[in-house]
Amino acid sequence: MKVALIGDVHANLPALEAVLAHARQQDVEAIWNIGDWVGYNAFPDQVVQRLRQEQAVSIIGNYDLKVLKFPKNKKKWRHSKRPEKWLAFKWAYENLSGESRRYLGSLPQERRLMAAGKSILLTHGSPASNQETLSANTPEERLRELARIAETEVIVCGHSHQAFARQVDGVWFINTGSIGRPDDGDPRSVYAILQITKKGLQVHHYRLDYDVDRAVAAIRAHNLPESFAQMLLQGRGLDEVSPRFSNN
């Protein structure tokens, strides 16, 4: 079985389109999406619609959950969040259709699957928290703890925007990396292909060029903060391209 593992699209339709085209060329049989569909970029509703058309097996990410809670929390967040982040939540919420909001709200925070005889967990952050950041540098002891919590053979996650594949005590941890908002200094999109055969499991991450100019032009056309455009151009997070406020 060959599966495309995607995540952290963050409303970047041009990046998503490039990844889906590449995945089709690799003859993937399914798409598994670990969430954070929206945020910062200019195409929230289009991304939701496109992944629904692709029949991606999906979960909701922590950012998506915050966006859906924006009406309830907007006054509080106006004072506790830096202005760009507040605006990103607001714009994403207002530019999702009612149908897309309902669809995102219907998604679970994790899914358990069986594929080619392997038990698999899709989770956004980690089996312990959808906001836990896992990376290539996460201590092995922590991964062992998470493997015991998950009780599965393969854990597919995201959230950190740091692509990696590690095996600890026979359990695979695979981070998809970020399709739509890389923040490791490489502006190219990233996703993974998982292949499960009788001989075992293989993972390959792909870095892909996409139409960054189109994504940036859309941000500017909607008068979103220039820092959102610079995130794409530099492949960096908001606090690196616009560090003048504290991170909230």
Stockholm file with secondary structure:
# STOCKHOLM 1.0

chainA/1-248         MKVALIGDVHANLPALEAVLAHARQQDVEAIWNIGDWVGYNAFPDQVVQRLRQEQAVSIIGNYDLKVLKFPKNKKKWRHSKRPEKWLAFKWAYENLSGESRRYLGSLPQERRLMAAGKSILLTHGSPASNQETLSANTPEERLRELARIAETEVIVCGHSHQAFARQVDGVWFINTGSIGRPDDGDPRSVYAILQITKKGLQVHHYRLDYDVDRAVAAIRAHNLPESFAQMLLQGRGLDEVSPRFSNN
#=GR chainA/1-248 SS CEEEEECCCTTCHHHHHHHHHHHHHTTCSEEEECSCCCSSSSCHHHHHHHHHHTTCEECCCHHHHHHHTHHHHHHHHHHHSCHHHHHHHHHHHHTSCHHHHHHHHHSCSEEEEEETTEEEEEESSCSSCTTCCCCTTSCHHHHHHHHHHHCSSEEEECSSCCCEEEEETTEEEEECCCSSCCCSSCCSEEEEEEEEETTEEEEEEEEECCCHHHHHHHHHHTTCCHHHHHHHHHTCCHHHHSTTSCCC
#=GC SS_cons         CEEEEECCCTTCHHHHHHHHHHHHHTTCSEEEECSCCCSSSSCHHHHHHHHHHTTCEECCCHHHHHHHTHHHHHHHHHHHSCHHHHHHHHHHHHTSCHHHHHHHHHSCSEEEEEETTEEEEEESSCSSCTTCCCCTTSCHHHHHHHHHHHCSSEEEECSSCCCEEEEETTEEEEECCCSSCCCSSCCSEEEEEEEEETTEEEEEEEEECCCHHHHHHHHHHTTCCHHHHHHHHHTCCHHHHSTTSCCC
//
